[in-house]
Amino acid sequence: MGNLNVVREAIRNAETLDDLLIVLNETVPALLNVDEREILASEFCDLPVYSTDYPTDTTEVWSWDSGRKIVGSSLPFHIVVRGEE
């Protein structure tokens, strides 16, 4: 579980939506095995957000800032501009 805690810490330390996307798309696959990814996926509802302006539809939306959001159903996740999905 050591790597899982490293990834959790990296998620907590992500200062921007771009930082978080890097953690999700690069750090998670590099450090976690399949079982650890399943555990982390169950915690995705607690990912940080960078704006109090909630998206209207949060289906497959994992985090957001004032103008963009991280979306996807599996790796790799993507950043899209709000309203351009």
Secondary structure, DSSP 8 states (H G I E B T S, - for coil): -HHHHHHHHHHHH--SHHHHHHIIIIIHHHH--HHHHHHHHTTGGG---S-S---S--TTEEEE-SSEEEE-SSSS-EEEETT--
